[in-house]
Amino acid sequence: MTQDVARIIASDRFRRAQEALAQGHERFVGEIIELTEIPAPPFKEEVRAAAYAEKFRALGLQEVELDGIGNVLGLRRGRGNGQVIVVAAHLDTVFPEGTDVTVRREGTKLYAPGVGDDTRGLAALLAFIRALDAAGIETEQDILFVGDVGEEGKGDLRGIRYLFEQGAYREKIAGFFTIDGLEVGQITTGAVGSLRYRVTFRGPGGHSLNAFGTVNPAYALGSLMAGMARIEVPAEPRTTFCASVMGGGSSINAIPEDVWLEVDLRSVDAAELDKLDTALHALVEEAVAAENARGDTSHGAIRAEVSRIGNRPAGQTAPESTIVQSALAALPAFGFTASTGESSTDANIPMSLGVPAICLGSGGTGGRAHTLEEWIDVKPELSLRGLYAGLAAILGTVGMIEG
């Protein structure tokens, strides 16, 4: 496969594709700005999705549609020699409705919430399509371009989960790229799995003085958190946990009737994540039992509700797979030091299902992602090298017809 990628990069058609990317770079930057300024808050990506679908249609992709969950799909047909390869970027941002997403441009730097995560990725897909067409490149396999919903936060990868579990192409997908973030050198080949819960403790409540001694759900919550602090997890495979958001109660002089905690559990190994999951549930049961044994339950006992609010599965893409080897061959050809690593991205879903998948950055530099001060630098030299490398990795995977 390394030789195949080298041959692709050396071909006249790929050089024409590079020229198209270079000549179209300012248009690429303009589309980053245009798409960034269309708000796409969590669970409200519809307006940006509609605009993106129109761009797919204008580029001549076939079977352009918004699927049942809101993903934008468009097919670029190859010779059909094999199954479909997906190239995706996510439509949503982490920022709530009402966030000012106006882009401020200062030279080659663009400042705005979501400008790099993942609006640059969305624009990169459009640039890839134009370059393939301008160079007259035909591929062995069909490419399904996807702008997907629900990658961030409590979106819980719902767009790509739907694509693989219910989408019309679910039986045809043989490989998956997500173009997300800026860093090109690190190829994400491992999926950090996560389970997220809201744990709610409920009790009878009462006056802080007159009902003193009544079981208190806040004490059960405290017991759970203290127990979590004592959990031991391995450094390898990397496994973590966090008590992150909490609330409840109604007044400083009242025993609360309910309190709650949101918890994040993570591991790159599915078995370790299962162990951590089991440990959390056991601690909840112990906290309930301990508080009911400690206090007065004559007006009611403590009970707990554990609601799963997130599930990102763990997984791996084999180092020897075509998609990884193509990326490892493509990146050094454009001056990047290639390495592999783990992260939590849309690629989690296909990895967990055994479908070869990676996440690649789209190039350039930037910072302050997930903040209102997010920025990217679209200085052409590094920006274009990232696009060249990404397109070469894609073509190494789908296969380029020579001649």
C-alpha positions as a LaTeX table, in Angstrom:
\begin{tabular}{lrrr}
\hline
Residue & $x$ (\AA) & $y$ (\AA) & $z$ (\AA) \\
\hline
Met1 & 0.00 & 0.00 & 0.00 \\
Thr2 & 2.93 & 2.37 & 0.68 \\
Gln3 & 4.00 & 1.94 & $-2.95$ \\
Asp4 & 0.41 & 2.57 & $-4.11$ \\
Val5 & 0.25 & 5.89 & $-2.23$ \\
Ala6 & 3.66 & 6.93 & $-3.54$ \\
Arg7 & 2.51 & 6.17 & $-7.08$ \\
Ile8 & $-0.70$ & 8.14 & $-6.56$ \\
Ile9 & 1.19 & 11.17 & $-5.26$ \\
Ala10 & 3.62 & 11.03 & $-8.19$ \\
Ser11 & 0.84 & 10.83 & $-10.79$ \\
Asp12 & $-0.12$ & 13.69 & $-13.10$ \\
Arg13 & $-3.72$ & 13.51 & $-11.91$ \\
Phe14 & $-2.80$ & 13.93 & $-8.28$ \\
Arg15 & $-0.59$ & 16.89 & $-9.18$ \\
Arg16 & $-3.59$ & 18.41 & $-10.97$ \\
Ala17 & $-5.65$ & 17.81 & $-7.83$ \\
Gln18 & $-2.99$ & 19.61 & $-5.78$ \\
Glu19 & $-3.08$ & 22.52 & $-8.20$ \\
Ala20 & $-6.87$ & 22.68 & $-7.86$ \\
Leu21 & $-6.59$ & 22.73 & $-4.06$ \\
Ala22 & $-4.00$ & 25.51 & $-4.23$ \\
Gln23 & $-5.96$ & 27.59 & $-6.71$ \\
Gly24 & $-9.15$ & 27.09 & $-4.72$ \\
His25 & $-7.65$ & 27.80 & $-1.29$ \\
Glu26 & $-9.22$ & 31.22 & $-0.91$ \\
Arg27 & $-12.59$ & 29.73 & $-1.83$ \\
Phe28 & $-11.95$ & 27.06 & 0.81 \\
Val29 & $-11.32$ & 29.80 & 3.37 \\
Gly30 & $-14.47$ & 31.59 & 2.28 \\
Glu31 & $-16.52$ & 28.44 & 2.83 \\
Ile32 & $-15.05$ & 28.02 & 6.31 \\
Ile33 & $-16.30$ & 31.53 & 7.11 \\
Glu34 & $-19.67$ & 31.00 & 5.43 \\
Leu35 & $-20.41$ & 27.72 & 7.22 \\
Thr36 & $-19.10$ & 28.91 & 10.59 \\
Glu37 & $-21.55$ & 31.80 & 10.51 \\
Ile38 & $-24.50$ & 29.40 & 10.15 \\
Pro39 & $-25.25$ & 28.40 & 13.77 \\
Ala40 & $-25.28$ & 24.66 & 14.47 \\
Pro41 & $-25.83$ & 24.30 & 18.22 \\
Pro42 & $-26.30$ & 20.85 & 19.77 \\
Phe43 & $-29.41$ & 19.11 & 18.38 \\
Lys44 & $-30.17$ & 22.11 & 16.12 \\
Glu45 & $-28.00$ & 21.56 & 13.06 \\
Glu46 & $-30.85$ & 21.80 & 10.53 \\
Val47 & $-30.03$ & 25.17 & 8.96 \\
Arg48 & $-26.36$ & 24.37 & 8.43 \\
Ala49 & $-27.32$ & 20.90 & 7.16 \\
Ala50 & $-29.64$ & 22.38 & 4.54 \\
Ala51 & $-26.93$ & 24.77 & 3.32 \\
Tyr52 & $-24.39$ & 21.94 & 3.20 \\
Ala53 & $-26.75$ & 19.72 & 1.21 \\
Glu54 & $-27.12$ & 22.48 & $-1.38$ \\
Lys55 & $-23.33$ & 22.60 & $-1.73$ \\
Phe56 & $-23.26$ & 18.83 & $-2.29$ \\
Arg57 & $-25.89$ & 19.20 & $-5.01$ \\
Ala58 & $-24.02$ & 22.07 & $-6.67$ \\
Leu59 & $-20.90$ & 19.90 & $-6.79$ \\
Gly60 & $-22.79$ & 17.18 & $-8.62$ \\
Leu61 & $-22.76$ & 14.50 & $-5.95$ \\
Gln62 & $-25.41$ & 11.84 & $-6.45$ \\
Glu63 & $-28.16$ & 10.68 & $-4.12$ \\
Val64 & $-27.82$ & 13.83 & $-2.00$ \\
Glu65 & $-30.19$ & 13.68 & 0.96 \\
Leu66 & $-30.75$ & 14.43 & 4.61 \\
Asp67 & $-31.21$ & 11.04 & 6.22 \\
Gly68 & $-33.58$ & 10.12 & 9.03 \\
Ile69 & $-31.55$ & 11.80 & 11.75 \\
Gly70 & $-30.34$ & 14.83 & 9.81 \\
Asn71 & $-26.98$ & 13.77 & 8.35 \\
Val72 & $-26.18$ & 15.19 & 4.92 \\
Leu73 & $-25.18$ & 12.44 & 2.46 \\
Gly74 & $-23.77$ & 12.69 & $-1.06$ \\
Leu75 & $-22.25$ & 9.95 & $-3.20$ \\
Arg76 & $-19.31$ & 10.34 & $-5.59$ \\
Arg77 & $-19.39$ & 7.23 & $-7.70$ \\
Gly78 & $-16.25$ & 5.35 & $-8.63$ \\
Arg79 & $-16.16$ & 2.10 & $-10.54$ \\
Gly80 & $-18.02$ & 0.35 & $-7.75$ \\
Asn81 & $-15.13$ & $-2.09$ & $-7.27$ \\
Gly82 & $-15.80$ & $-2.84$ & $-3.63$ \\
Gln83 & $-17.90$ & $-1.27$ & $-0.95$ \\
Val84 & $-18.33$ & 2.39 & $-0.02$ \\
Ile85 & $-15.71$ & 4.46 & 1.81 \\
Val86 & $-17.14$ & 7.25 & 3.99 \\
Val87 & $-15.43$ & 10.63 & 4.33 \\
Ala88 & $-17.20$ & 12.64 & 7.05 \\
Ala89 & $-17.01$ & 15.85 & 9.06 \\
His90 & $-19.44$ & 16.91 & 11.77 \\
Leu91 & $-21.96$ & 19.73 & 11.42 \\
Asp92 & $-22.53$ & 20.49 & 15.10 \\
Thr93 & $-20.58$ & 22.66 & 17.50 \\
Val94 & $-20.45$ & 22.62 & 21.30 \\
Phe95 & $-21.88$ & 26.13 & 21.57 \\
Pro96 & $-25.47$ & 26.78 & 22.68 \\
Glu97 & $-28.14$ & 28.54 & 20.69 \\
Gly98 & $-27.60$ & 32.29 & 20.65 \\
Thr99 & $-23.79$ & 32.18 & 20.58 \\
Asp100 & $-22.31$ & 34.87 & 18.34 \\
Val101 & $-20.57$ & 32.93 & 15.54 \\
Thr102 & $-19.50$ & 35.92 & 13.46 \\
Val103 & $-16.02$ & 35.30 & 12.07 \\
Arg104 & $-13.33$ & 37.92 & 12.63 \\
Arg105 & $-10.50$ & 37.74 & 10.12 \\
Glu106 & $-7.07$ & 39.13 & 10.91 \\
Gly107 & $-4.67$ & 38.35 & 8.11 \\
Thr108 & $-4.54$ & 34.56 & 7.80 \\
Lys109 & $-6.22$ & 33.99 & 11.18 \\
Leu110 & $-9.94$ & 33.37 & 11.62 \\
Tyr111 & $-11.57$ & 33.83 & 15.03 \\
Ala112 & $-15.00$ & 32.38 & 15.90 \\
Pro113 & $-16.60$ & 29.62 & 17.99 \\
Gly114 & $-16.51$ & 26.37 & 16.01 \\
Val115 & $-14.30$ & 27.68 & 13.20 \\
Gly116 & $-11.90$ & 24.77 & 13.55 \\
Asp117 & $-14.09$ & 22.17 & 15.23 \\
Asp118 & $-15.33$ & 21.12 & 12.83 \\
Thr119 & $-16.22$ & 23.76 & 10.23 \\
Arg120 & $-12.79$ & 23.57 & 8.64 \\
Gly121 & $-13.41$ & 19.83 & 8.22 \\
Leu122 & $-16.71$ & 20.49 & 6.44 \\
Ala123 & $-15.00$ & 22.89 & 4.04 \\
Ala124 & $-12.19$ & 20.37 & 3.49 \\
Leu125 & $-14.69$ & 17.82 & 2.15 \\
Leu126 & $-15.94$ & 20.35 & $-0.39$ \\
Ala127 & $-12.36$ & 21.14 & $-1.41$ \\
Phe128 & $-11.59$ & 17.43 & $-1.85$ \\
Ile129 & $-14.61$ & 16.95 & $-4.11$ \\
Arg130 & $-13.66$ & 19.91 & $-6.31$ \\
Ala131 & $-10.06$ & 18.74 & $-6.57$ \\
Leu132 & $-11.07$ & 15.20 & $-7.56$ \\
Asp133 & $-13.37$ & 16.57 & $-10.25$ \\
Ala134 & $-10.89$ & 19.14 & $-11.54$ \\
Ala135 & $-8.21$ & 16.47 & $-11.90$ \\
Gly136 & $-10.59$ & 13.98 & $-13.53$ \\
Ile137 & $-9.80$ & 11.38 & $-10.88$ \\
Glu138 & $-11.83$ & 8.18 & $-10.97$ \\
Thr139 & $-11.75$ & 5.88 & $-7.97$ \\
Glu140 & $-12.12$ & 2.15 & $-7.61$ \\
Gln141 & $-14.65$ & 2.43 & $-4.77$ \\
Asp142 & $-17.51$ & 4.87 & $-4.32$ \\
Ile143 & $-17.00$ & 7.66 & $-1.79$ \\
Leu144 & $-19.89$ & 8.66 & 0.46 \\
Phe145 & $-19.35$ & 12.21 & 1.72 \\
Val146 & $-21.17$ & 12.92 & 5.00 \\
Gly147 & $-21.85$ & 16.02 & 7.08 \\
Asp148 & $-23.04$ & 14.42 & 10.30 \\
Val149 & $-24.97$ & 15.60 & 13.32 \\
Gly150 & $-24.45$ & 14.97 & 17.01 \\
Glu151 & $-20.71$ & 14.46 & 17.38 \\
Glu152 & $-20.24$ & 16.84 & 20.28 \\
Gly153 & $-21.14$ & 16.31 & 23.94 \\
Lys154 & $-24.55$ & 14.87 & 24.61 \\
Gly155 & $-25.08$ & 14.40 & 20.89 \\
Asp156 & $-23.38$ & 11.08 & 21.72 \\
Leu157 & $-22.30$ & 10.38 & 18.10 \\
Arg158 & $-25.95$ & 10.03 & 17.15 \\
Gly159 & $-25.39$ & 10.90 & 13.50 \\
Ile160 & $-22.75$ & 8.29 & 12.78 \\
Arg161 & $-24.48$ & 5.79 & 15.06 \\
Tyr162 & $-27.56$ & 6.16 & 12.84 \\
Leu163 & $-25.48$ & 5.86 & 9.67 \\
Phe164 & $-24.12$ & 2.49 & 10.82 \\
Glu165 & $-27.17$ & 1.11 & 12.59 \\
Gln166 & $-30.09$ & 2.32 & 10.48 \\
Gly167 & $-28.76$ & 4.15 & 7.43 \\
Ala168 & $-29.29$ & 2.92 & 3.88 \\
Tyr169 & $-25.52$ & 2.39 & 3.37 \\
Arg170 & $-24.91$ & 0.51 & 6.63 \\
Glu171 & $-24.17$ & $-2.84$ & 4.94 \\
Lys172 & $-21.95$ & $-1.26$ & 2.28 \\
Ile173 & $-19.40$ & 0.74 & 4.30 \\
Ala174 & $-15.91$ & $-0.75$ & 4.15 \\
Gly175 & $-13.92$ & 2.13 & 5.62 \\
Phe176 & $-14.46$ & 5.45 & 7.40 \\
Phe177 & $-12.57$ & 8.73 & 7.60 \\
Thr178 & $-13.64$ & 11.52 & 9.89 \\
Ile179 & $-11.91$ & 14.83 & 9.15 \\
Asp180 & $-11.93$ & 16.50 & 12.53 \\
Gly181 & $-9.53$ & 18.92 & 14.16 \\
Leu182 & $-6.38$ & 20.45 & 12.75 \\
Glu183 & $-3.43$ & 18.23 & 13.72 \\
Val184 & $-2.49$ & 16.09 & 10.72 \\
Gly185 & 0.46 & 14.19 & 12.18 \\
Gln186 & $-1.49$ & 12.08 & 14.67 \\
Ile187 & $-3.78$ & 9.50 & 13.12 \\
Thr188 & $-6.53$ & 8.42 & 15.50 \\
Thr189 & $-6.67$ & 4.62 & 15.31 \\
Gly190 & $-8.01$ & 3.92 & 18.80 \\
Ala191 & $-11.42$ & 4.89 & 20.15 \\
Val192 & $-11.63$ & 6.11 & 23.73 \\
Gly193 & $-14.92$ & 4.65 & 24.92 \\
Ser194 & $-17.07$ & 6.52 & 27.40 \\
Leu195 & $-20.16$ & 5.89 & 29.47 \\
Arg196 & $-21.98$ & 8.87 & 30.95 \\
Tyr197 & $-24.61$ & 8.74 & 33.67 \\
Arg198 & $-26.85$ & 10.96 & 35.70 \\
Val199 & $-27.24$ & 9.42 & 39.15 \\
Thr200 & $-30.18$ & 10.80 & 41.14 \\
Phe201 & $-30.73$ & 10.05 & 44.84 \\
Arg202 & $-34.23$ & 10.68 & 46.20 \\
Gly203 & $-35.58$ & 10.73 & 49.74 \\
Pro204 & $-38.49$ & 12.03 & 51.86 \\
Gly205 & $-36.90$ & 15.40 & 52.62 \\
Gly206 & $-37.89$ & 17.49 & 55.63 \\
His207 & $-37.06$ & 20.45 & 57.85 \\
Ser208 & $-33.37$ & 20.66 & 58.69 \\
Leu209 & $-34.20$ & 21.04 & 62.42 \\
Asn210 & $-37.50$ & 19.27 & 62.98 \\
Ala211 & $-36.75$ & 16.31 & 60.72 \\
Phe212 & $-33.15$ & 15.95 & 61.81 \\
Gly213 & $-32.00$ & 12.34 & 61.55 \\
Thr214 & $-34.14$ & 11.59 & 58.49 \\
Val215 & $-32.21$ & 9.90 & 55.69 \\
Asn216 & $-30.57$ & 12.46 & 53.46 \\
Pro217 & $-29.90$ & 11.84 & 49.74 \\
Ala218 & $-27.02$ & 14.33 & 49.87 \\
Tyr219 & $-25.17$ & 12.00 & 52.24 \\
Ala220 & $-25.72$ & 9.11 & 49.84 \\
Leu221 & $-24.34$ & 11.28 & 47.06 \\
Gly222 & $-21.33$ & 12.12 & 49.21 \\
Ser223 & $-20.74$ & 8.43 & 49.89 \\
Leu224 & $-20.83$ & 7.71 & 46.16 \\
Met225 & $-18.31$ & 10.42 & 45.39 \\
Ala226 & $-16.01$ & 9.32 & 48.20 \\
Gly227 & $-16.21$ & 5.77 & 46.89 \\
Met228 & $-15.37$ & 6.89 & 43.38 \\
Ala229 & $-12.27$ & 8.66 & 44.66 \\
Arg230 & $-11.00$ & 5.29 & 45.91 \\
Ile231 & $-11.49$ & 3.39 & 42.63 \\
Glu232 & $-8.20$ & 2.17 & 41.18 \\
Val233 & $-7.86$ & 2.03 & 37.40 \\
Pro234 & $-4.94$ & 0.99 & 35.19 \\
Ala235 & $-2.68$ & 3.52 & 33.52 \\
Glu236 & $-2.55$ & 1.14 & 30.55 \\
Pro237 & $-4.95$ & 0.63 & 28.93 \\
Arg238 & $-5.75$ & 4.23 & 29.76 \\
Thr239 & $-8.87$ & 4.37 & 31.94 \\
Thr240 & $-10.36$ & 7.39 & 33.73 \\
Phe241 & $-13.43$ & 8.57 & 35.59 \\
Cys242 & $-14.83$ & 11.89 & 36.74 \\
Ala243 & $-17.64$ & 13.18 & 38.97 \\
Ser244 & $-18.32$ & 16.25 & 36.89 \\
Val245 & $-21.66$ & 18.06 & 37.36 \\
Met246 & $-23.95$ & 18.01 & 40.38 \\
Gly247 & $-27.02$ & 19.71 & 41.79 \\
Gly248 & $-30.20$ & 19.43 & 43.82 \\
Gly249 & $-31.87$ & 20.60 & 46.97 \\
Ser250 & $-34.29$ & 23.49 & 47.45 \\
Ser251 & $-33.30$ & 25.46 & 50.55 \\
Ile252 & $-30.45$ & 25.75 & 53.01 \\
Asn253 & $-32.80$ & 24.81 & 55.85 \\
Ala254 & $-34.34$ & 21.74 & 54.21 \\
Ile255 & $-33.17$ & 18.16 & 53.85 \\
Pro256 & $-33.20$ & 17.74 & 50.06 \\
Glu257 & $-35.73$ & 15.50 & 48.41 \\
Asp258 & $-33.39$ & 14.84 & 45.52 \\
Val259 & $-29.80$ & 15.45 & 44.48 \\
Trp260 & $-27.98$ & 14.39 & 41.34 \\
Leu261 & $-24.55$ & 13.84 & 39.88 \\
Glu262 & $-23.31$ & 13.43 & 36.30 \\
Val263 & $-20.43$ & 11.01 & 35.84 \\
Asp264 & $-18.02$ & 10.39 & 32.95 \\
Leu265 & $-16.27$ & 6.99 & 32.65 \\
Arg266 & $-13.66$ & 6.40 & 29.94 \\
Ser267 & $-11.29$ & 3.74 & 28.66 \\
Val268 & $-9.61$ & 2.72 & 25.44 \\
Asp269 & $-10.41$ & $-0.88$ & 26.40 \\
Ala270 & $-14.00$ & $-2.12$ & 26.37 \\
Ala271 & $-13.35$ & $-4.68$ & 29.14 \\
Glu272 & $-11.87$ & $-2.05$ & 31.46 \\
Leu273 & $-14.80$ & 0.25 & 30.74 \\
Asp274 & $-17.18$ & $-2.56$ & 31.69 \\
Lys275 & $-15.30$ & $-3.06$ & 34.98 \\
Leu276 & $-15.54$ & 0.64 & 35.77 \\
Asp277 & $-19.25$ & 0.58 & 34.90 \\
Thr278 & $-19.83$ & $-2.32$ & 37.28 \\
Ala279 & $-17.87$ & $-0.57$ & 40.04 \\
Leu280 & $-19.98$ & 2.61 & 39.70 \\
His281 & $-23.27$ & 0.72 & 39.95 \\
Ala282 & $-22.02$ & $-1.19$ & 42.99 \\
Leu283 & $-21.06$ & 2.06 & 44.70 \\
Val284 & $-24.54$ & 3.49 & 44.08 \\
Glu285 & $-26.14$ & 0.46 & 45.72 \\
Glu286 & $-23.73$ & 0.66 & 48.66 \\
Ala287 & $-24.43$ & 4.38 & 49.15 \\
Val288 & $-28.19$ & 3.77 & 49.24 \\
Ala289 & $-27.88$ & 0.88 & 51.68 \\
Ala290 & $-25.50$ & 2.76 & 53.96 \\
Glu291 & $-27.69$ & 5.87 & 54.22 \\
Asn292 & $-30.85$ & 3.85 & 54.80 \\
Ala293 & $-29.04$ & 1.97 & 57.57 \\
Arg294 & $-27.77$ & 5.20 & 59.12 \\
Gly295 & $-30.89$ & 7.37 & 59.20 \\
Asp296 & $-34.60$ & 7.37 & 59.96 \\
Thr297 & $-36.67$ & 5.87 & 57.10 \\
Ser298 & $-40.08$ & 6.21 & 58.76 \\
His299 & $-41.15$ & 8.80 & 56.18 \\
Gly300 & $-39.48$ & 7.03 & 53.30 \\
Ala301 & $-36.17$ & 5.51 & 52.28 \\
Ile302 & $-33.40$ & 6.65 & 49.98 \\
Arg303 & $-33.62$ & 5.31 & 46.44 \\
Ala304 & $-31.41$ & 5.86 & 43.41 \\
Glu305 & $-32.03$ & 6.23 & 39.69 \\
Val306 & $-29.13$ & 5.69 & 37.30 \\
Ser307 & $-29.82$ & 7.08 & 33.82 \\
Arg308 & $-27.33$ & 6.58 & 31.00 \\
Ile309 & $-26.92$ & 9.83 & 29.08 \\
Gly310 & $-23.97$ & 8.88 & 26.89 \\
Asn311 & $-22.38$ & 5.80 & 25.37 \\
Arg312 & $-19.37$ & 6.09 & 23.09 \\
Pro313 & $-17.99$ & 2.60 & 22.44 \\
Ala314 & $-14.30$ & 1.74 & 22.54 \\
Gly315 & $-12.52$ & 0.10 & 19.64 \\
Gln316 & $-9.38$ & $-0.14$ & 17.52 \\
Thr317 & $-8.41$ & $-0.08$ & 13.86 \\
Ala318 & $-5.70$ & $-2.61$ & 13.05 \\
Pro319 & $-2.30$ & $-1.05$ & 12.20 \\
Glu320 & $-2.03$ & $-3.24$ & 9.10 \\
Ser321 & $-5.37$ & $-2.09$ & 7.65 \\
Thr322 & $-5.32$ & $-0.30$ & 4.30 \\
Ile323 & $-6.75$ & 2.91 & 5.74 \\
Val324 & $-4.01$ & 3.21 & 8.40 \\
Gln325 & $-1.21$ & 2.24 & 6.04 \\
Ser326 & $-2.43$ & 4.76 & 3.47 \\
Ala327 & $-2.40$ & 7.55 & 6.05 \\
Leu328 & 1.02 & 6.52 & 7.37 \\
Ala329 & 2.38 & 6.63 & 3.83 \\
Ala330 & 0.68 & 9.89 & 2.82 \\
Leu331 & 1.57 & 12.11 & 5.75 \\
Pro332 & 5.40 & 11.93 & 5.57 \\
Ala333 & 5.22 & 12.68 & 1.84 \\
Phe334 & 4.03 & 16.18 & 2.77 \\
Gly335 & 6.39 & 16.79 & 5.67 \\
Phe336 & 4.34 & 15.47 & 8.58 \\
Thr337 & 5.72 & 13.13 & 11.23 \\
Ala338 & 3.06 & 10.44 & 11.41 \\
Ser339 & 2.03 & 8.73 & 14.63 \\
Thr340 & $-1.04$ & 6.89 & 15.87 \\
Gly341 & $-3.09$ & 7.50 & 18.99 \\
Glu342 & $-6.47$ & 7.38 & 20.69 \\
Ser343 & $-9.30$ & 9.86 & 20.96 \\
Ser344 & $-13.09$ & 10.10 & 21.17 \\
Thr345 & $-14.49$ & 10.94 & 17.72 \\
Asp346 & $-17.11$ & 9.85 & 15.22 \\
Ala347 & $-14.71$ & 7.03 & 14.35 \\
Asn348 & $-15.63$ & 5.32 & 17.66 \\
Ile349 & $-18.76$ & 3.86 & 16.11 \\
Pro350 & $-17.21$ & 2.08 & 13.11 \\
Met351 & $-14.18$ & 1.01 & 15.14 \\
Ser352 & $-16.46$ & $-0.66$ & 17.69 \\
Leu353 & $-18.17$ & $-2.53$ & 14.83 \\
Gly354 & $-14.94$ & $-3.74$ & 13.29 \\
Val355 & $-15.07$ & $-1.34$ & 10.32 \\
Pro356 & $-11.61$ & 0.16 & 9.62 \\
Ala357 & $-11.78$ & 3.82 & 10.61 \\
Ile358 & $-9.48$ & 6.72 & 11.42 \\
Cys359 & $-9.68$ & 10.40 & 12.32 \\
Leu360 & $-7.43$ & 12.86 & 10.48 \\
Gly361 & $-6.93$ & 16.56 & 11.01 \\
Ser362 & $-7.37$ & 18.86 & 8.04 \\
Gly363 & $-4.25$ & 20.99 & 8.45 \\
Gly364 & $-3.32$ & 24.48 & 9.49 \\
Thr365 & $-2.87$ & 25.54 & 13.08 \\
Gly366 & $-5.17$ & 26.96 & 15.73 \\
Gly367 & $-6.16$ & 26.95 & 19.35 \\
Arg368 & $-8.75$ & 27.55 & 22.07 \\
Ala369 & $-11.16$ & 24.95 & 20.66 \\
His370 & $-14.46$ & 24.68 & 22.59 \\
Thr371 & $-14.14$ & 28.28 & 23.78 \\
Leu372 & $-15.48$ & 31.58 & 22.48 \\
Glu373 & $-11.88$ & 32.51 & 21.59 \\
Glu374 & $-11.40$ & 29.61 & 19.15 \\
Trp375 & $-9.13$ & 30.43 & 16.21 \\
Ile376 & $-7.43$ & 28.86 & 13.23 \\
Asp377 & $-4.62$ & 30.01 & 10.95 \\
Val378 & $-5.25$ & 29.34 & 7.27 \\
Lys379 & $-1.82$ & 30.44 & 6.05 \\
Pro380 & $-1.70$ & 28.58 & 2.73 \\
Glu381 & 1.53 & 26.60 & 3.06 \\
Leu382 & 0.63 & 24.49 & 6.09 \\
Ser383 & $-3.09$ & 24.56 & 5.35 \\
Leu384 & $-2.55$ & 23.12 & 1.86 \\
Arg385 & $-0.08$ & 20.48 & 3.00 \\
Gly386 & $-2.75$ & 19.15 & 5.33 \\
Leu387 & $-5.29$ & 19.00 & 2.51 \\
Tyr388 & $-2.82$ & 17.28 & 0.18 \\
Ala389 & $-2.01$ & 14.65 & 2.80 \\
Gly390 & $-5.66$ & 13.99 & 3.58 \\
Leu391 & $-6.60$ & 13.58 & $-0.08$ \\
Ala392 & $-3.66$ & 11.22 & $-0.67$ \\
Ala393 & $-4.70$ & 9.07 & 2.31 \\
Ile394 & $-8.27$ & 8.92 & 1.00 \\
Leu395 & $-7.15$ & 7.94 & $-2.51$ \\
Gly396 & $-4.79$ & 5.31 & $-1.13$ \\
Thr397 & $-7.80$ & 3.75 & 0.58 \\
Val398 & $-10.44$ & 4.00 & $-2.17$ \\
Gly399 & $-7.99$ & 3.31 & $-4.98$ \\
Met400 & $-7.29$ & 5.64 & $-7.91$ \\
Ile401 & $-7.80$ & 4.51 & $-11.49$ \\
Glu402 & $-4.59$ & 5.14 & $-13.41$ \\
Gly403 & $-4.37$ & 6.37 & $-16.96$ \\
\hline
\end{tabular}
